[in-house]
Each structure stands twice: as C-alpha cells, then as structure tokens.
C-alpha cells in the first residue's frame, strides 16, 4: 500500500484535538446525508472487494457516521418530547390548543 486513501473515502473528520468540537458547532452533515453515506459504506464493505486497510478506513468512517446519526435522532426525540409533554407528562398546549414548542438546549 502506498499510503494513499482508497477511492471514495473522505479525509477523517477529526485530524487534531478540538477539530471534533468545531464539526459539532457547525452541525456536520445532515442526518439524511450521513445516512446515505453510511449506506454506501455498508454496500462497499459487503462486496468484500476492498483491502484490509480500505475496509478498516471505511469501517471507522461508518462508526463515526452511525454515531452522528444516533445523536441527531436523540436530539429530534428530545424536541418531540418537548412538543407533546409538559412537566407532568401531559400534552403541552398553548392557549389555542396547539402543541407548545420550547427551545431545546440539549
């Protein structure tokens, strides 16, 4: 292996300390984009045509994308819970009976 990246593999998102926080601050790729890339990675790995090094690089990227998707789903779940429940667990509505939405800070 010459040390080159396999075709279709992006540079890792985190090259140095603190880079991960910068990616979080910008929000990173959308859930849909991350899921699509993850599906592509799975398809390439399932073909079994990659070298060990290529497979490991793709697997690492897949794990990163899987964690990103999981975090975005948890954030969405929290927002939904705020929409439909109040402190007692009852449906939270405004004066017109619509679901009340409050900012979600994580």
N, C-alpha and C positions, 0 to 999 in steps of 0.2 A: 504494500500500500504506500502511496506517495505522500500521504498526509492531506490530500485534497478531500474536500467534502463530497459525499456522494451526490449525484444529480438530484435536485428536488428537495434537498434538505437545507432549511434555512439555518442561518447562524444562530446558536443558542441565544435565548433572550437575556440571559444573565451572564455577562463576561467578567464583571468585577463587583466587589462589595458595594451595596447601595443601588445597583442597577435594577434590582427587583422592585425596590420601592418606587423608582421612577416609573417603571412599567405599570405598577398598581395605580399611581397617581393619574396616569393618562387613561386608565381603564383597560388598556390592552385591546386585543381583538374582540369583536362582538361574540356573543355566545354562538351564533349561527356560523360565523367564520371559523371559530375554534373547533366546533363540532365537525364541520365539513373537512377541515384539515386532519382532524383525528380519524375520521372515516377513511380518508385517503391513506393515512399511515397504516391503518389496520389492513387495508386491502394489499398494500405493498408487502407488509410483513407476512400475510397469509400466502402470498405467492411463493415464498421461500426461495427467491432468486437472488437475494442480497448476501453480501459477505457478512461475517460476524460483526465487523466494525460498523458497517452500514446499518445492520439490524439493531445494534445497541444504540446508535445515534438516533435512529427513528423511534426506538422504544422510549428513550429519555424524553424526546420531544412529545411523544404521546402521553407520557405520565404528566408532563407539565401542562399540556392542553386539557387533560382529564381533570386535573386539579382546578384549573381555571374555570372550566365548565361547571364543576361542582360548586365552586364559590359563587358563581353567578346565579346558579339555581337556588342556593341558600339565601342569597340576597333577595331574589324575587319572592321566595316563600315568605321571608320576613315582611316584605312590603304588602303582600296579600293578607297576611295575618293582621297587619295594622289597618288594612281597609275594612276587614269584616268583624273585628273584635274590639271591645273596649277592655278596661282593666278587670271587669268581672267575667269576661269571656262572652259577653253578649254582643250582638251585631251593633257596631258603632255607626250611627247615622247622624246626619246634620238635621237642621230644623225642617227640611223638606223631605226627609226620609231617604235621602241618597247616602250611600256608603261614605263615611268620612275618611279622608286621607290626611295623615300627618307625615311630616318628613321622617325619613328613615335614616338614622345616623350610624347603623351597624351595630 
